[in-house]
């Protein structure tokens, strides 16, 4: 988490300079909100239907600090951020393809997309994924 914050501090100043120089958003790739919503609905339904959650016991250190106190908190983290990570990864891929194909402000948008993806969604869901994968959070059958 500290490395992610350091990266943010190093990049945020430069990103604001780039945005000031390049006011245009004509090359912006918009997220497919409808597709993301459909993915979120299917993902939520599938995730909640897994029988393994009956054995999940989310008592971990710092649960109050992280907001990961209950199974519902974990579900909310997974179902909010994982579909957004997927959709924003597709956007970043499109920017990277543009960047390879031509020059222009696609490189700036790629930088912003990757920064948003890493700083926002991945950082929020990472703790939930790590603690859900920890065998101490699961009860014996």
Kinemage of the C-alpha trace (Angstrom):
@kinemage 1
@onewidth
@group {chain A} dominant
@subgroup {mainchain}
@vectorlist {calphas} color= white
{ca unk a 1} P 0.000 0.000 0.000
{ca unk a 2} L 2.860 2.393 0.772
{ca unk a 3} L 4.401 1.798 -2.678
{ca unk a 4} L 1.057 2.587 -4.306
{ca unk a 5} L 0.816 5.830 -2.333
{ca unk a 6} L 4.396 6.774 -3.255
{ca unk a 7} L 3.623 6.199 -6.928
{ca unk a 8} L 0.556 8.378 -6.554
{ca unk a 9} L 2.564 11.219 -4.989
{ca unk a 10} L 5.187 11.042 -7.721
{ca unk a 11} L 2.668 10.984 -10.574
{ca unk a 12} L -0.090 13.297 -9.418
{ca unk a 13} L 1.921 16.481 -9.997
{ca unk a 14} L 2.946 15.438 -13.469
{ca unk a 15} L -0.580 14.305 -14.380
{ca unk a 16} L -2.059 17.676 -13.464
{ca unk a 17} L 0.521 19.361 -15.743
{ca unk a 18} L -0.455 17.062 -18.602
{ca unk a 19} L -4.152 17.759 -18.111
{ca unk a 20} L -3.532 21.514 -18.116
{ca unk a 21} L -1.609 21.260 -21.389
{ca unk a 22} L -4.109 19.005 -23.121
{ca unk a 23} L -7.628 20.270 -22.501
{ca unk a 24} L -9.248 18.015 -25.145
{ca unk a 25} L -11.158 14.856 -24.273
{ca unk a 26} L -11.992 13.957 -27.888
{ca unk a 27} L -9.824 10.823 -27.732
{ca unk a 28} L -11.349 9.637 -24.458
{ca unk a 29} L -12.636 6.043 -24.504
{ca unk a 30} L -15.789 5.791 -22.438
{ca unk a 31} L -16.588 2.785 -20.302
{ca unk a 32} L -19.428 0.551 -21.427
{ca unk a 33} L -21.588 1.186 -18.377
{ca unk a 34} L -24.375 -1.127 -19.543
{ca unk a 35} L -21.956 -4.018 -20.090
{ca unk a 36} L -20.300 -3.355 -16.730
{ca unk a 37} L -23.702 -3.339 -14.994
{ca unk a 38} L -24.681 -6.628 -16.610
{ca unk a 39} L -21.339 -8.158 -15.653
{ca unk a 40} L -21.768 -6.894 -12.084
{ca unk a 41} L -25.262 -8.422 -11.837
{ca unk a 42} L -24.122 -11.833 -13.132
{ca unk a 43} L -20.964 -11.757 -11.027
{ca unk a 44} L -22.899 -10.827 -7.871
{ca unk a 45} L -25.445 -13.588 -8.441
{ca unk a 46} L -22.741 -16.201 -9.058
{ca unk a 47} L -20.523 -15.073 -6.173
{ca unk a 48} L -23.355 -15.043 -3.645
{ca unk a 49} L -24.573 -18.480 -4.751
{ca unk a 50} L -21.286 -20.212 -3.895
{ca unk a 51} L -21.810 -22.561 -0.920
{ca unk a 52} L -18.303 -21.958 0.436
{ca unk a 53} L -19.356 -18.660 2.036
{ca unk a 54} L -21.076 -20.584 4.837
{ca unk a 55} L -17.555 -21.364 6.113
{ca unk a 56} L -16.189 -17.824 5.818
{ca unk a 57} L -15.474 -16.175 9.167
{ca unk a 58} L -14.322 -12.600 8.497
{ca unk a 59} L -12.842 -11.697 11.870
{ca unk a 60} L -9.524 -10.161 10.935
{ca unk a 61} L -7.266 -7.489 12.438
{ca unk a 62} L -8.162 -3.951 11.380
{ca unk a 63} L -11.677 -4.915 10.280
{ca unk a 64} L -13.083 -1.692 11.713
{ca unk a 65} L -10.426 0.369 9.978
{ca unk a 66} L -10.882 -1.278 6.569
{ca unk a 67} L -14.659 -1.601 6.721
{ca unk a 68} L -14.399 -5.357 6.119
{ca unk a 69} L -16.405 -6.530 9.131
{ca unk a 70} L -18.989 -8.867 7.623
{ca unk a 71} L -19.448 -11.151 4.657
{ca unk a 72} L -21.632 -8.439 3.114
{ca unk a 73} L -18.706 -6.004 3.335
{ca unk a 74} L -16.525 -8.437 1.392
{ca unk a 75} L -19.263 -9.065 -1.172
{ca unk a 76} L -19.747 -5.332 -1.649
{ca unk a 77} L -16.016 -4.830 -2.197
{ca unk a 78} L -15.774 -7.687 -4.677
{ca unk a 79} L -18.920 -6.870 -6.630
{ca unk a 80} L -18.192 -3.137 -6.831
{ca unk a 81} L -14.510 -3.137 -7.714
{ca unk a 82} L -13.811 -6.343 -9.666
{ca unk a 83} L -16.220 -5.524 -12.554
{ca unk a 84} L -14.773 -1.985 -12.684
{ca unk a 85} L -11.237 -3.380 -12.754
{ca unk a 86} L -12.273 -5.570 -15.686
{ca unk a 87} L -13.912 -2.735 -17.642
{ca unk a 88} L -11.102 -0.255 -16.976
{ca unk a 89} L -8.526 -2.851 -18.007
{ca unk a 90} L -10.309 -3.086 -21.364
{ca unk a 91} L -10.145 0.715 -21.659
{ca unk a 92} L -6.432 0.727 -20.826
{ca unk a 93} L -5.875 -1.943 -23.479
{ca unk a 94} L -7.614 0.240 -26.072
{ca unk a 95} L -5.462 3.243 -25.101
{ca unk a 96} L -2.325 1.114 -25.334
{ca unk a 97} L -3.335 -0.045 -28.826
{ca unk a 98} L -3.904 3.584 -29.846
{ca unk a 99} L -0.584 4.587 -28.369
{ca unk a 100} L 1.160 1.947 -30.430
{ca unk a 101} L -0.756 2.931 -33.553
{ca unk a 102} L -0.227 6.694 -33.368
{ca unk a 103} L 0.908 9.480 -31.135
{ca unk a 104} L -1.112 12.123 -29.370
{ca unk a 105} L -2.965 12.352 -26.108
{ca unk a 106} L -3.720 8.604 -25.918
{ca unk a 107} L -0.569 8.188 -23.834
{ca unk a 108} L -1.893 10.691 -21.316
{ca unk a 109} L -5.229 8.897 -21.107
{ca unk a 110} L -3.455 5.555 -20.747
{ca unk a 111} L -1.475 6.965 -17.824
{ca unk a 112} L -4.620 8.292 -16.155
{ca unk a 113} L -6.479 5.003 -16.732
{ca unk a 114} L -3.723 2.915 -15.196
{ca unk a 115} L -3.383 5.330 -12.274
{ca unk a 116} L -7.133 5.211 -11.611
{ca unk a 117} L -7.251 1.440 -11.953
{ca unk a 118} L -4.368 0.880 -9.541
{ca unk a 119} L -5.005 3.634 -7.039
{ca unk a 120} L -8.744 3.213 -6.753
{ca unk a 121} L -10.169 -0.178 -7.528
{ca unk a 122} L -7.266 -2.538 -7.027
{ca unk a 123} L -6.244 -0.899 -3.758
{ca unk a 124} L -9.786 -1.153 -2.381
{ca unk a 125} L -10.361 -4.787 -3.304
{ca unk a 126} L -6.831 -6.060 -2.559
{ca unk a 127} L -7.288 -6.368 1.211
{ca unk a 128} L -10.614 -8.129 0.823
{ca unk a 129} L -9.080 -10.604 -1.626
{ca unk a 130} L -6.048 -11.231 0.572
{ca unk a 131} L -8.057 -11.811 3.731
{ca unk a 132} L -10.683 -13.905 1.966
{ca unk a 133} L -7.847 -16.107 0.689
{ca unk a 134} L -6.370 -16.486 4.182
{ca unk a 135} L -7.245 -19.893 5.637
{ca unk a 136} L -7.715 -18.346 9.096
{ca unk a 137} L -10.866 -16.600 7.873
{ca unk a 138} L -12.560 -19.908 7.089
{ca unk a 139} L -14.153 -22.274 9.618
{ca unk a 140} L -13.610 -26.006 9.439
{ca unk a 141} L -16.547 -27.902 7.982
